[in-house]
């Protein structure tokens, strides 16, 4: 549905399961997630924020002090807790869906939505932030290209695939709402 600045998009029908946004860093999972949750009338939760609150450390500090394996274990436990209970929109960290156990949990109990973007869009978006542990002291273009080569085939296992273009976020939200409706029809 197209909408101009004067119109308000109608609220989408919220799914009964959690909607879990997956994809590379910089694709817009948190930003899109907040807007999608408002559109669907569901709560929004950022898994990384939940991890930081529970640990009292930033994601970067957890990586630095304890390593990625420790972080991924905590991330899996947090995501397992988040997908229980009422439906909500959950933004995950870029590596969450790559972990076998976490991915299996998401695919079994939620609707996984892969937000995808071209490499240049991702580079432009991550250049605005400096807190990403996997980019520490490395070339973002090289890191993102390497991650995309490894992770995109795994992200492709998500129930829904949406391209997050450098356009207004509402365009991406509308695409997700439409894909969720189609997913619901296909599952019925």
trRosetta pair geometry for C-beta under 8 A, 3 or more apart (Angstrom, degrees):
i j d omega theta_ij theta_ji phi_ij phi_ji
1 9 6.2 134 89 -132 125 96
1 10 7.5 15 71 26 172 90
1 174 6.2 -138 48 -147 73 126
3 7 4.4 -127 -157 86 93 112
3 8 7.2 0 -167 171 144 3
3 9 5.0 -115 -27 -68 158 81
3 170 7.3 -88 58 152 113 140
4 7 5.6 79 49 15 68 99
9 39 6.7 -11 93 -131 125 107
9 170 7.1 170 -20 -166 140 115
9 173 8.0 153 63 106 165 118
9 174 6.7 -131 -128 -90 153 100
11 39 6.2 167 -133 178 61 51
11 40 6.9 122 -172 -120 88 20
11 41 5.7 35 -164 -30 136 110
12 39 5.6 36 12 143 103 99
12 40 5.2 -39 70 -95 100 72
12 177 3.8 -139 -81 -147 150 115
12 180 6.7 80 160 68 140 130
12 181 7.0 -118 -158 -52 107 105
13 40 7.8 -4 103 -139 18 83
13 180 7.9 -164 74 116 76 114
13 181 6.8 93 44 -98 106 91
13 184 7.4 -50 93 3 121 172
14 40 4.3 107 -97 175 86 99
14 41 5.6 -96 -49 62 131 90
14 42 5.2 141 -136 -52 130 108
14 87 6.0 146 158 101 110 143
15 19 6.2 113 41 -58 128 99
15 40 7.7 -31 11 -156 70 140
15 87 5.9 -180 91 -143 69 148
15 111 5.9 1 115 -2 171 143
15 180 5.7 -116 -44 -171 117 117
15 183 7.8 -15 -96 88 136 119
15 184 6.4 -151 -105 -77 93 113
16 87 5.8 -155 177 -54 22 132
17 87 5.8 86 103 -107 10 102
17 109 6.9 178 -152 158 115 50
17 110 5.2 168 157 -131 111 42
17 111 5.3 121 89 -19 120 89
18 82 7.1 109 -134 134 163 83
18 83 4.8 -125 31 -131 149 73
18 87 5.4 -176 -75 -144 46 58
18 88 5.3 -10 -120 53 94 66
18 89 7.3 165 -166 -89 75 21
18 90 5.6 21 174 -4 124 115
18 109 7.3 26 35 128 106 85
18 110 4.2 -42 75 -122 92 110
18 111 7.2 -166 95 27 47 72
19 36 7.0 -108 99 138 145 135
19 40 7.5 125 6 2 144 171
19 42 7.4 116 20 74 109 161
19 87 7.3 48 -12 -174 77 99
19 88 7.6 -126 34 105 72 36
19 89 4.9 -18 67 -112 104 71
19 90 7.1 170 85 24 50 70
19 110 6.8 166 -95 180 14 101
19 111 5.1 -26 -111 69 65 103
19 113 6.0 14 -177 -7 95 122
19 176 7.8 90 -179 172 144 122
19 180 6.9 -36 -104 -102 132 129
20 79 7.6 58 -131 -156 135 111
20 83 6.9 -24 -63 -91 125 115
20 90 4.8 -17 -111 69 71 107
20 92 6.1 33 -178 -26 98 117
20 106 5.0 -102 69 -149 162 114
20 110 4.5 63 -12 129 114 146
20 111 6.9 164 21 77 74 46
20 112 5.2 -30 72 -105 102 61
20 113 6.9 165 79 21 46 74
21 29 4.2 161 119 -145 124 93
21 32 6.6 153 -129 86 157 112
21 33 5.2 -123 9 -77 146 105
21 36 7.7 143 -59 32 129 153
21 89 7.1 31 -20 -179 107 90
21 90 6.8 -167 20 91 75 52
21 91 4.9 -19 60 -111 118 61
21 92 6.5 -173 80 16 61 78
21 113 5.3 -31 -105 72 61 100
21 115 5.7 14 -167 -12 101 117
22 29 7.3 36 -94 -107 9 134
22 92 5.5 -3 -97 51 70 125
22 96 6.8 -125 -119 73 97 100
22 97 4.0 45 -145 -36 141 147
22 106 7.4 86 -53 156 131 164
22 112 5.7 -2 3 -166 125 99
22 113 7.0 155 24 75 74 45
22 114 5.4 -37 78 -101 93 62
22 115 7.3 167 76 20 39 75
22 155 5.8 -172 120 -130 112 92
22 158 5.8 -166 51 -83 125 133
23 27 4.0 -58 122 50 130 163
23 29 6.0 175 48 -63 101 109
23 94 6.8 -53 106 -121 41 75
23 114 5.5 120 -74 -166 92 62
23 115 4.0 -93 -12 65 157 74
23 116 6.0 -146 -129 -72 123 45
23 117 7.6 83 170 2 136 86
23 155 6.0 73 -101 -137 56 144
23 164 7.5 103 148 3 170 132
24 27 5.2 110 64 -35 71 114
24 94 5.1 32 -149 -138 34 121
24 116 7.9 65 13 -127 99 52
24 117 7.4 -113 57 42 112 91
24 122 5.9 -8 106 -125 131 141
24 144 6.5 83 176 -146 143 87
24 147 5.8 118 -124 119 113 125
24 148 6.2 -25 -69 -81 148 78
24 151 6.4 133 -78 86 88 144
24 152 7.9 -23 -42 -70 113 80
24 155 7.9 -65 -34 -55 74 154
25 93 7.8 -6 -82 -169 89 68
25 94 4.3 -64 -44 -44 73 144
25 122 7.3 94 88 -163 63 107
25 126 5.9 64 123 -94 105 121
25 132 5.6 90 -176 -131 158 137
25 134 7.1 178 -8 50 149 123
25 135 7.8 -126 93 -32 156 117
25 144 7.6 -112 62 -103 93 94
25 147 7.8 9 19 116 94 168
26 117 7.3 -106 113 58 88 141
26 121 7.7 157 138 123 109 71
26 122 4.3 106 96 -154 131 71
26 123 7.7 81 156 -40 166 15
26 125 3.8 136 -167 91 97 116
26 126 4.1 -67 -77 -51 134 89
26 129 7.8 -160 -90 32 87 122
26 144 7.4 -32 36 -110 140 130
27 94 7.9 127 7 -101 109 99
27 115 4.5 143 142 112 126 107
27 116 6.7 -46 -137 -111 135 12
27 117 4.9 179 -125 2 80 114
27 122 6.5 -18 -71 -100 66 96
27 125 7.5 154 -60 73 18 162
27 164 5.2 114 -179 46 83 147
28 31 4.7 -64 -161 54 83 109
28 32 4.6 78 132 -21 101 107
28 115 6.2 -116 64 156 85 151
28 117 7.5 95 4 -42 103 138
28 125 7.1 -96 -56 -143 82 156
28 164 5.1 -172 37 -174 125 150
28 169 6.8 -165 -177 -117 141 103
28 172 7.0 69 99 88 145 171
29 32 6.2 -59 -133 46 19 103
29 33 5.6 27 161 -29 59 116
29 91 4.0 132 141 -150 99 102
29 92 6.7 -82 174 46 156 52
29 115 5.9 -176 -81 35 73 140
30 33 5.5 -53 -139 35 24 117
30 34 6.6 27 160 -21 60 101
30 46 5.2 23 -117 -109 104 123
30 48 8.0 -59 -74 37 124 117
30 91 4.6 138 -83 139 56 172
31 34 6.2 -52 -155 28 27 108
31 35 6.9 16 152 -7 61 108
31 169 6.0 -111 138 -114 108 146
32 35 5.8 -64 -153 44 35 107
32 36 5.8 35 152 -22 71 111
32 91 7.9 132 64 -96 79 116
32 115 6.3 149 47 -101 159 153
32 164 6.8 -94 -57 -116 148 127
32 169 5.8 -157 -95 -160 70 106
32 172 5.4 -66 -121 110 124 131
32 173 6.3 -173 -157 -72 82 79
32 176 7.3 120 169 -23 118 148
33 36 5.6 -54 -139 38 28 111
33 37 6.2 31 160 -22 64 105
33 44 5.4 126 141 -148 94 114
33 46 7.0 137 86 -84 150 78
33 89 5.0 169 -163 140 84 116
33 90 7.2 -64 -146 117 136 10
33 91 3.9 -107 -26 -55 161 107
34 37 6.0 -54 -149 32 26 110
34 38 6.7 25 153 -15 61 105
34 44 5.1 76 -106 -168 52 174
35 38 5.8 -54 -152 36 33 111
35 39 6.3 34 151 -20 66 109
35 169 5.4 137 2 133 165 124
35 170 6.9 -123 176 -88 144 59
35 173 4.9 -94 121 -78 115 140
36 39 5.5 -56 -147 38 33 114
36 40 6.1 15 160 -5 68 111
36 44 7.7 121 69 -97 78 112
36 89 5.2 153 96 -128 107 157
36 173 5.2 -163 -81 -131 72 93
36 176 5.7 -34 -114 89 127 149
36 177 7.5 -171 -137 -58 86 84
37 40 6.1 -64 -141 48 28 99
37 41 7.9 -122 167 52 55 6
37 42 4.9 -102 -146 78 76 78
37 43 6.3 -34 -164 135 130 15
37 44 3.5 -128 -9 -61 165 97
37 88 7.1 7 -122 -170 115 68
37 89 4.0 -131 -75 30 92 131
38 41 7.6 28 -174 -73 27 37
38 44 7.7 -23 -34 -34 69 126
39 173 5.5 144 -23 172 157 125
39 177 6.1 -94 138 -73 136 128
40 89 6.8 129 45 -48 134 119
40 177 7.2 -171 -71 -106 91 96
40 180 7.9 -14 -96 82 129 171
42 87 5.6 -73 -127 118 131 92
42 88 5.1 171 163 -126 109 41
42 89 5.3 119 93 -17 121 87
43 86 7.8 80 19 97 115 113
43 88 4.4 -34 71 -125 88 110
43 89 7.3 -163 95 30 44 72
44 88 6.8 172 -89 179 20 96
44 89 4.9 -22 -108 71 71 103
44 90 7.9 163 -160 -83 52 33
44 91 7.5 24 -174 -10 96 100
45 49 7.6 -143 -175 62 62 111
45 50 6.2 28 178 -47 107 125
45 82 5.5 -160 101 -144 150 124
45 88 5.7 40 3 140 107 138
45 89 7.3 163 26 85 65 53
45 90 5.1 -16 71 -109 95 75
45 91 7.4 -162 97 25 48 71
46 49 4.0 69 81 8 108 112
46 50 6.8 178 89 -12 56 83
46 90 7.8 150 -100 -160 21 56
46 91 4.8 -17 -117 60 70 111
47 50 5.5 -54 -150 36 35 114
47 51 6.4 37 152 -21 67 103
47 75 6.5 65 154 -152 122 85
47 78 5.7 126 -159 115 88 121
47 79 5.6 4 -126 -79 136 85
47 82 6.4 -103 -98 -8 88 163
47 90 6.0 57 -48 180 97 101
47 91 6.4 -140 7 90 83 55
47 92 4.8 17 20 -115 143 55
47 93 6.2 -105 86 -15 114 79
47 96 6.5 44 93 -79 160 155
48 51 5.6 -52 -149 34 34 113
48 52 6.4 34 153 -19 65 105
48 59 5.3 -31 -157 -59 108 134
48 91 7.6 -48 11 106 94 97
48 92 7.9 110 -32 -169 83 33
48 93 5.1 103 -68 -67 105 100
49 52 5.7 -54 -147 38 32 112
49 53 6.3 34 153 -20 65 106
50 53 5.7 -54 -146 36 30 111
50 54 6.2 27 157 -17 65 109
50 78 5.0 147 110 -168 121 129
50 82 6.7 -149 -13 -70 174 124
51 54 5.9 -57 -146 39 28 109
51 55 6.1 5 163 -1 66 115
51 59 6.6 64 92 -87 127 86
51 62 7.2 -54 149 -23 117 163
51 71 7.5 57 -180 -158 147 81
51 74 5.8 102 -138 128 107 115
51 75 6.0 -18 -85 -91 141 68
51 78 5.3 -98 -74 -31 81 166
52 55 6.3 -68 -137 48 24 95
52 56 7.8 126 172 -51 55 3
52 57 6.5 -118 -138 85 66 41
52 58 5.6 9 -123 -116 117 39
52 59 6.3 -65 -70 -40 101 71
53 56 7.8 21 -176 -67 23 43
54 74 7.4 180 91 -174 132 117
54 78 6.7 -150 4 -93 152 117
55 62 6.0 32 125 -83 167 119
55 74 6.8 24 -61 -170 124 159
57 61 4.0 -126 -176 91 105 125
57 62 5.1 132 105 -57 126 79
57 65 7.1 -77 -155 21 160 138
58 61 4.6 97 52 5 77 101
58 62 7.1 -139 94 -5 42 84
58 131 6.9 -95 171 -165 136 121
59 62 5.7 -53 -150 34 33 112
59 63 6.5 35 152 -18 65 104
59 71 6.9 75 -156 -145 76 134
59 93 7.0 154 -133 -103 148 139
59 131 7.4 91 58 151 102 105
59 133 6.3 -121 127 -19 92 120
60 63 5.7 -53 -151 36 32 113
60 64 6.2 27 154 -17 66 110
60 131 5.5 -116 -36 -172 132 77
60 132 7.6 177 -81 -167 104 3
60 133 4.8 174 -115 -71 67 93
60 136 7.6 121 -142 -62 108 127
61 64 5.6 -57 -143 40 32 110
61 65 5.9 17 164 -8 69 113
62 65 6.3 -62 -136 45 24 99
62 66 5.7 -38 -174 39 63 112
62 70 6.8 -145 174 101 94 106
62 71 4.7 113 127 -93 120 101
62 74 7.3 -96 -163 44 147 148
63 66 7.5 -77 -114 58 8 70
63 67 6.8 17 -159 -148 47 14
63 68 5.9 21 -130 -76 87 65
63 71 5.7 -9 -77 -40 66 148
63 133 4.0 70 42 -146 168 159
64 133 7.3 -142 -43 -127 78 116
66 70 3.7 -75 142 67 117 158
66 71 6.7 141 86 -43 108 75
67 70 5.2 97 65 10 78 102
67 71 7.1 -142 105 -4 43 92
68 71 5.4 -58 -149 39 37 114
68 72 6.1 37 156 -22 72 106
68 95 7.6 -45 -165 120 115 170
68 133 7.9 170 -86 118 92 140
69 72 5.8 -53 -145 35 30 110
69 73 6.6 32 155 -21 62 103
70 73 5.9 -55 -154 32 30 112
70 74 6.7 25 153 -11 63 107
71 74 5.9 -63 -155 41 32 108
71 75 6.0 36 150 -25 68 110
72 75 5.3 -51 -142 36 33 118
72 76 6.4 40 156 -25 64 100
72 95 6.7 -78 -98 121 104 120
72 96 7.8 172 -136 -108 77 50
72 99 5.4 154 -172 -79 119 143
72 102 7.6 -113 -175 -25 88 138
73 76 5.9 -49 -152 29 30 112
73 77 6.8 26 152 -14 61 105
74 77 5.8 -57 -152 37 35 110
74 78 6.3 33 153 -18 68 107
75 78 5.8 -56 -147 38 30 110
75 79 6.2 27 157 -16 66 108
75 92 7.8 86 -178 -158 114 95
75 93 6.3 -73 -133 30 140 125
75 95 7.8 73 93 87 172 92
75 96 5.5 -132 156 -106 129 93
75 99 7.6 136 88 10 118 152
75 102 6.8 -8 114 -97 97 148
76 79 6.0 -58 -146 39 27 108
76 80 6.3 32 154 -22 64 107
76 96 7.7 163 -77 -149 57 83
76 99 6.2 -101 -76 112 111 150
76 101 5.8 27 -141 97 141 112
76 102 4.5 -118 -110 -75 86 99
76 105 7.4 121 -160 14 86 149
77 80 5.7 -52 -147 33 30 114
77 81 6.6 29 154 -17 63 105
78 81 5.8 -57 -153 36 32 110
78 82 6.2 30 152 -21 67 110
79 82 5.5 -55 -142 37 34 113
79 83 6.3 24 164 -15 68 106
79 90 7.2 115 -134 161 81 149
79 92 6.5 24 -100 -109 126 112
79 96 6.2 127 -60 -165 149 130
79 102 5.7 62 63 -147 150 103
79 105 6.7 120 115 98 110 135
79 106 6.9 -40 163 -68 131 98
80 83 6.6 -61 -146 36 24 101
80 84 7.1 30 153 -26 58 104
80 102 8.0 -109 -49 -119 84 70
80 105 5.7 -69 -95 -168 82 156
81 84 6.1 -58 -161 23 33 113
82 88 7.2 -99 177 69 88 131
82 90 5.3 108 142 -110 134 139
83 90 6.9 -72 -75 -9 77 158
83 105 6.9 152 44 149 151 101
83 106 6.9 -162 -74 -107 156 58
83 109 5.0 102 144 110 131 122
83 110 4.9 -90 -137 -53 125 121
84 109 7.9 -22 -77 168 52 147
85 88 8.0 21 94 -10 98 114
90 110 7.4 -49 34 -148 126 156
92 96 3.8 -99 173 43 125 150
92 97 6.4 114 95 -35 152 88
92 106 7.9 -41 -50 -93 153 146
93 96 5.0 117 58 -32 76 101
94 134 7.7 -84 68 16 136 147
94 147 7.1 8 155 179 134 143
94 151 7.4 -5 167 -155 93 169
95 98 5.0 -57 -162 30 61 123
95 99 6.9 64 148 -29 82 94
95 134 8.0 141 -43 -51 123 141
95 151 7.8 -103 -108 -105 57 134
96 99 6.4 -59 -170 21 35 107
96 102 5.3 -119 177 145 73 150
96 106 7.9 95 134 -44 107 143
97 102 6.6 -121 -101 110 27 108
97 103 5.1 78 -168 -95 59 92
97 106 6.5 -59 -111 40 85 158
97 112 6.9 110 -120 -150 129 131
97 114 7.9 -168 122 -97 175 89
97 151 7.9 92 80 -164 99 104
97 154 6.5 153 123 131 94 106
97 155 6.2 78 102 -100 142 67
97 157 8.0 178 170 63 114 104
97 158 7.2 -19 -155 -70 151 102
98 102 8.0 24 57 64 43 120
98 103 7.1 180 36 -51 2 122
98 150 7.8 35 -131 128 131 102
98 151 5.6 -65 -86 -119 117 97
98 154 5.4 79 -115 106 66 159
99 102 4.1 57 79 20 109 113
99 103 6.3 173 79 -15 51 88
100 103 5.9 -62 -145 38 23 110
100 104 6.3 22 160 -19 63 108
101 104 5.9 -53 -147 34 29 111
101 105 6.5 31 154 -19 62 107
102 105 5.7 -57 -153 35 31 114
102 106 6.4 29 153 -17 66 107
103 106 5.8 -56 -147 38 31 109
103 107 6.1 26 158 -15 67 110
103 154 7.1 -89 -102 176 154 106
103 157 6.9 49 -177 86 126 138
104 107 5.9 -58 -142 41 27 108
104 108 6.1 21 160 -15 64 114
105 108 6.1 -65 -146 40 24 107
105 109 6.1 -26 174 21 63 116
106 109 6.9 -84 -134 53 18 80
106 110 5.1 -52 -161 49 62 117
106 112 5.1 77 142 -77 114 112
107 110 7.6 -40 -63 55 11 74
107 112 5.9 -33 -87 -13 63 132
107 157 6.8 -45 -88 140 136 108
107 158 7.9 -136 -93 -117 90 42
107 159 7.4 152 -132 -44 74 93
111 159 5.2 -82 -158 54 71 149
111 160 6.7 31 166 -2 100 115
111 180 6.8 87 134 -122 160 90
111 183 6.3 99 -143 134 132 158
112 157 7.6 11 90 106 151 73
112 158 3.8 -126 120 -139 107 84
112 159 5.0 127 53 8 74 87
112 160 7.1 179 96 30 53 74
113 158 6.1 119 -121 169 7 134
113 159 7.1 -43 -72 64 52 88
113 160 4.5 -19 -114 73 74 112
113 161 7.9 174 -163 -81 56 20
113 162 6.1 7 -180 6 101 117
113 176 5.9 38 -158 -135 154 109
113 179 7.2 118 -124 97 110 136
113 180 7.9 -39 -80 -70 129 92
114 155 4.3 114 -130 167 129 100
114 156 6.8 -24 -26 -85 173 30
114 158 3.8 168 -32 32 98 149
114 160 6.9 -174 24 92 70 55
114 161 4.8 -13 64 -112 111 67
114 162 6.9 165 83 27 56 66
115 162 5.6 -25 -106 75 60 98
115 164 4.6 34 -177 -32 100 127
115 172 7.2 43 -132 -171 112 131
116 152 7.3 70 -123 -129 115 101
116 155 7.1 140 -80 124 98 143
116 161 6.3 9 -7 -170 127 90
116 162 6.9 165 22 83 81 43
116 163 5.4 -46 76 -107 94 56
116 164 6.5 162 67 14 35 82
117 121 4.2 -106 167 88 118 130
117 122 5.3 146 90 -54 115 85
117 125 7.7 45 101 1 163 140
117 163 6.9 115 -92 -168 47 66
117 164 4.6 -52 -67 72 102 91
117 165 7.0 163 -125 -87 86 29
117 166 7.9 88 -152 -47 120 71
118 121 5.0 93 60 8 76 106
118 122 7.3 -146 96 -5 38 90
118 165 8.0 34 4 -117 99 66
119 122 5.7 -59 -151 37 33 111
119 123 6.3 33 154 -21 68 105
119 141 7.1 66 168 -147 112 77
119 144 6.0 137 -145 119 83 120
119 145 6.1 27 -129 -83 135 79
119 148 6.6 -86 -88 -17 94 162
120 123 5.5 -50 -145 35 34 113
120 124 6.3 36 155 -20 65 104
121 124 5.8 -55 -150 36 29 112
121 125 6.4 24 154 -16 64 110
121 164 7.4 176 135 103 147 83
121 165 7.0 -126 -97 -151 157 38
121 166 5.1 -152 -119 -50 109 99
122 125 5.8 -60 -147 39 30 108
122 126 6.2 17 162 -11 69 109
122 144 5.0 159 115 -158 133 146
122 148 7.9 -176 18 -62 166 123
123 126 6.4 -60 -140 41 26 100
123 127 6.3 37 157 -34 62 107
123 140 5.5 130 -132 117 77 115
123 141 5.3 16 -105 -87 131 77
123 144 6.2 -139 -71 30 76 157
124 127 5.9 -53 -153 21 26 118
124 128 7.8 27 152 -22 56 100
124 166 7.3 16 70 -97 148 132
125 128 6.3 -56 -171 21 37 111
125 129 7.9 0 148 7 65 106
126 129 6.0 -73 -157 49 49 95
126 132 6.2 -27 -154 -5 111 156
126 135 6.5 168 166 -70 131 159
126 140 5.2 177 95 -153 128 137
126 144 7.1 -171 12 -67 150 129
127 140 6.6 -149 -72 42 73 167
129 132 6.3 85 110 -26 110 101
132 135 4.3 48 91 17 110 114
132 136 7.5 -155 96 -40 60 69
133 136 5.8 -24 -160 -18 41 116
134 138 7.5 -57 149 46 56 139
134 143 6.0 146 138 -175 96 135
134 147 7.3 68 147 -72 150 135
135 138 5.6 -130 -159 60 43 96
135 140 5.3 12 -137 -95 123 81
135 143 5.6 -161 -101 54 70 166
138 142 6.7 -113 167 72 97 110
138 143 5.0 90 120 -55 128 122
139 142 4.2 63 83 14 109 111
139 143 6.6 170 84 -12 55 86
140 143 5.7 -59 -141 41 32 110
140 144 5.9 27 164 -17 69 111
141 144 6.1 -58 -143 40 24 107
141 145 6.2 24 158 -19 62 110
142 145 5.9 -57 -147 37 28 111
142 146 6.3 26 156 -17 64 108
143 146 5.9 -59 -150 38 29 110
143 147 6.1 25 155 -17 66 110
144 147 5.7 -53 -141 40 31 111
144 148 6.1 35 158 -22 65 106
145 148 5.8 -53 -145 35 27 112
145 149 6.5 31 155 -22 61 105
146 149 5.9 -55 -153 31 30 112
146 150 6.7 13 156 -5 64 109
147 150 6.1 -68 -150 45 31 101
147 151 5.3 -2 168 5 72 124
148 151 6.3 -65 -118 52 22 93
148 152 5.1 28 -174 -33 65 116
149 152 7.1 -17 -100 20 9 107
150 153 7.7 -84 171 30 26 98
150 154 7.6 0 142 0 63 116
151 154 5.4 -68 -158 43 50 109
151 155 5.7 50 149 -23 84 104
152 155 5.4 -50 -138 38 36 113
152 156 6.4 50 156 -34 63 99
153 156 5.5 -43 -154 19 32 123
154 157 6.1 -37 -176 7 45 113
155 158 5.9 -15 177 -13 60 114
155 161 7.9 102 135 -112 94 95
156 161 6.8 6 -129 -86 60 131
158 161 6.3 129 75 -72 110 69
159 183 6.0 63 150 -131 119 136
160 176 7.2 99 133 -137 146 70
160 179 4.6 107 -151 149 130 132
160 180 7.1 -37 -69 -71 162 57
160 183 5.9 -67 -67 -61 114 135
162 172 6.4 104 151 -159 127 84
162 175 5.1 133 -143 118 115 120
162 176 5.5 -31 -72 -77 163 77
162 179 6.2 -123 -72 -8 106 157
163 175 7.7 -68 50 149 65 167
164 172 5.1 29 -120 -115 76 141
165 171 7.2 -45 55 101 103 134
165 172 7.4 -176 31 -70 67 99
167 171 4.6 -19 112 39 123 151
167 172 7.3 150 72 -36 95 86
168 171 5.2 108 71 -10 78 98
169 172 5.6 -55 -161 38 49 110
169 173 6.1 51 144 -22 76 104
170 173 5.3 -50 -143 37 38 116
170 174 6.2 43 155 -23 68 101
171 174 5.9 -52 -151 33 28 112
171 175 6.6 30 149 -19 61 105
172 175 5.6 -54 -151 35 34 114
172 176 6.5 34 151 -19 66 103
173 176 5.7 -55 -152 35 33 111
173 177 6.4 34 152 -20 67 105
174 177 5.7 -52 -146 35 32 112
174 178 6.4 31 155 -16 65 106
175 178 5.9 -55 -149 38 30 110
175 179 6.2 28 153 -18 65 109
176 179 5.6 -57 -145 40 32 110
176 180 6.2 35 155 -23 66 104
177 180 5.8 -52 -148 33 29 113
177 181 6.6 31 152 -19 61 104
178 181 5.7 -53 -152 34 33 112
178 182 6.5 31 151 -16 65 106
179 182 5.5 -53 -147 39 35 112
179 183 6.2 40 151 -23 66 104
180 183 5.5 -50 -145 35 32 115
180 184 6.4 36 153 -22 64 103
181 184 5.7 -52 -150 33 31 113
181 185 6.5 31 151 -18 64 104
182 185 5.6 -52 -148 36 34 111
182 186 6.3 32 154 -19 66 107
183 186 5.8 -56 -146 38 29 110
183 187 6.2 24 156 -18 64 111
184 187 5.9 -60 -146 38 27 108
184 188 6.6 36 153 -34 62 104
185 188 5.8 -51 -152 19 31 116
